[in-house]
């Protein structure tokens, strides 16, 4: 039985869901949401704060600031509460109300930026707000998950080695692309250790991360309206794009079997299932996908009938549009 004194010390690393028993897809889903932050972002948050403390960037009067669509904000709010720091999360209207309330309950200040940028997103506006805030007073410390190498290093040192130990014969790894910290850390690990693993990035339709055209996106999590500076496409082997209706149908298909997982997870699972159906029809390679988050924070969006009707119409979950793992 583990006994801990800080919330970041507890994180379930060895839980995998066999999707063959859920929807017939030959895919193992690494569930990363079983920690006090509810998502994989606890690793990056811990690594970035630890590094900033070691480097003397954070002092007694410092105020941590970060731009986040939700999960990293919660993780930083938890660490800040534990270590006695003030924390400001700069987010946008797509951030779930539940997530905002959770951050505030932890003592964080939440600033919601509603000015869209030219790519139909909010990221540029959020980052500009952070820059202006930091320029106004040197007490503000921006960890900057978009450029901070400790973002990807957390997954190079923890996530990827864990997967490699559990699946020594791994053929394919699917990783969602947001800031690309998880993606870059895992891809670097497998390539630098010369392991024969195909690393496939999963992105949202409407994201500009891999050069796609910007489109409206309402599900928080994966995808960006500004290309992440951490991204180096030389480390990855393929990219698959998933529409938001596909994300929603994947989430509901898993929930129908008792697994309520987050929107980011729905995107990764849908993209992985389609890619496997196209590349390995009728075969069962050893494939793992990373599930970044759980579903409770999406109860007012992805799992809410009124929200779905408002944004996608009544047909998004109709019988003839149910999610299938194969094209």
N, C-alpha and C positions, 0 to 999 in steps of 0.2 A: 504494500500500500504506500503510494507516494505521499510524503509530507512536505508541503511547500510553504514559503513565506512571501513569495512574490508571484503575481498572476502569470508572468511569462515563463515560469518554470514548469508549467504543465502544458503539454501538447501531445496529442495522440499521433504518432508517426507511422504506425504499422497497421492501419485499418484500410482494407480494400473491399470494394463492392464488386462482385462478379456479375456483370451485366448480362451474361448469357442466361442467368436465371430470371432476369427482369424483363428483357425484351429480345433475347436471342442474339445479342451482339457479342462477338468474341473480344471483350474489353474488360480490363480490370480498372476500377475507378478508385484512385487514391484519395481518400476523404480527409481533407485538411481543415475542416471546420470545427473539430472537437478540441477547442481551447477556449480560454475566457474571452477572446476577441471574436470568436466565431468564424475565423477565416485564416487563410494562409498568410495574410498580411502581418500577422504577429511576428513572424520570423524577420521580415525586412525591417519592421519598426524597431524591434529589439536590436538588430545589428546596427542600424543607423544611429540610434541613440547611444548605444555603447561606444561606437567609434567617435561620436561627437564629444562624449565625456572624456575619452582617452586623449583626444587631441586638444582638450581645453576650450572647446568652442561653446560649451554651456556653463554658465555661472549661476550663482544663487539667485540673481535677479532676472535671469533669462526667461523669455517667453517663446516657447516652441511654436512654429507656424508651419502648416502644410496644406497644400491643395490636394483634395481627395474627393472621389465620388462616394465614399462611404467607408469601405472596409479598412483602409489604412488609417483613416481618421479615428475609427473606433479603437484600433490597436494602439495608436499613439495616445489616445485619451486614457486608456488603461495604464500604459507605462507612465504617463505623466502623473496620473493620480497616485500610483505606487511610489514614485520618486519625488513627489512634491513640486512638480513643475506646472506652471500655467501653460495651457495649450489652446491655440486657435485653429480650428479647421475651416478652411475656405472651400466651400462646395457650391453646388448649383441646384436648380429646381428638380433635377432628376434624382437627387439623393432621397432615398426613402424617408418618409416622416419618422418611421420607427427608428431608423439609424440616427437621425438628428436628435431625437429624444434620448436615445441611449448615450450619445456623446455628451449631451448636456447633463444627464444624470451623473456622469463621471466627473463633472466639473469643468468640462471644456466649453469654450465659447465657439458658437457655430455661426459663420457668416455665409449667407446664401447669395451668390452672385447671379443675377438674372439677365445680364447683358450677353447676347449671343455673339460669337465671333463670325468671321466670314465663311468658315467651314461648317456652319450650322450647329456648332457645339459651343461649349462654355469654357473650354480649357484655357485658351489664350487669355480670356477675361479674368479667369481665376488667377492665373500666374501673374498677370499684370497687377492685380490687387495685392498679391503677396509681395511683389517687388516694391510697390509703393509703400506698403506697410513697413517693410524692412528698411527702406530708405529714410523713413520718418524717425526711427529710433534704433540705436544699435543693440537694444535689449532683445529685439526680435531675432530669432535664429531659425532660418529656413533650412530644413533638412534636405529638401529638394529630391524627392523620390525619382524624378525624371532624369537626373544626371548622376545621382549618388551611386558610386560603384558598390557600396555596401548593400544596396538593394539586390543586385544580382549575386553578390558574394554570399548572402545568406542561403541562397538555394544551391550554389556551387558547393558549399561546405556542409549542408544539411539535407535538403530535399533530394537532390540527385544521388548522393551516395546511398541514402536509405533505399531508394528505388533499385539501384544497381545491386545492392546486397539481397534484396527480396526477390528480384527477378534477374538472375545472372544470365539468362538466355533471352533477355528482352530484345524484341525486334523493332518496335515502334513506340515512341512516346509522343503523346498529344498534350500541348501546353497552350492555354489561352494567352492572348496578347493584350495586355493593358499598357502599363508602363514598360513592359517587356522584361522586368527584373527576373521573374520566375523563369521565363523563356530563355533569357540569355544565360542565367546561372546554370540551368540544367543542360542547355546545348553545349556550353563551354566545357562542362564537366565530361560529358560523354565523348566529345570530340578530342579533348586534350588527353583523355585516358585511352584513346584509340579503341573505344568500344563500338561494335558495329550496330549502332542504333540509329534508326531513321527518326529525326526530330521534326514533327509537324506542328506548325503554329496554327492556332485557331483564332480567327478574328471575326468581328461583326461586320455585316454589310453596312456600308455607310461610314465606316472608319477609314481614315486616311493613312493609317500606320504603314501599310504596304503599297501605298500609291493609289488606293481606290478613290472613287469619287465620293465627296462628302454627301451624306444624306441624313435626314432626320433620324435620331435614335432616342428612344425613351427608356430603354432598360439599362439601369446603371451597371457598371462593371467593366466588361471588356470593350475594346475599341477606343480610339482617340480622335480628336479633331485637329491635333498637331502631332507630327511624327515624333516619336520618343527618341531622345538623344542617346539612350542606352542601346538602341537597336542596331545590330550588325547582322545583316541578312546572310553573310558568309557562313555563319555558324549553323543555320537551319537548312533543312532539306526541302520543305514544301510548306505551302500555306493553303488553308481552306477557309472560305468565308461563309458565315451563317446568317440568315435573315432573322429578324426578331420574331416573326411568327414561328419559325423553326425552333428557336430557343424556347418559346412558350410551350409549344407542343411537346418538346422533350421533357421539360419540367413537369408537365401534367402527366405524361406517360409514366414517369418514375414515381410521382406522388400517388398515382393509382395503385402502385405496388407497395406503398408505405414509406417511400423515400422522398421526403420533402427537402429538396436541395435548391441552391440559389440560382439566380439568372445566369451568372457566369458559368456555373456547372452545366446548365442546360445548353448553353452555347457550345461548350467543349464536347459534351456527349453527342450532340447532334452532328457537329462537324466530324468527329471521330468516326461515328457510325457510317456516315455517308462516304467518307474517304476509304474506310475499310471495305465497304460494299463495292466501291469502284475498283480498288486496287487489288483486293484479295477476295473476290467472289467465291463463296463456298469453302474458303480456307479459314484456318484459325491460327494466325500468327500470335506470338506473345506480345500483346499490346496493352499499354497502360495510359490512362488519361488522368490528369490532375484535376480534382474537384476543389476549387478555391474556397467555397463557402456553403453554408447551410441556408435553408429556405425561410426561416422565421421572419427575416427582415423584408421579405418580398410578399408578405401576406396582404399588404395594401396595394400591391401592383401586379406582379406576375400571377398571383393566385387569387386576385380579386375580380369577380365577374364584371362589376361596374367599370373598373379601370380598363379591363380588356375590351369591353364594348366601346368605351370612349376613344381608345387609341387604335383599335384594330377592327372594330365591327363585330357583329355577332357570329361570323363564320370562322373565326380563328380556331375554335375548338370543335367545329362541326364534325360529324362522323366521317365524312368523306375527306377531311383534311387531317385526320389523326396522324401523329408522327410515326414514321417507319424508318428503321435503320438503313434501309437500302433504297437506291433511287428507282 
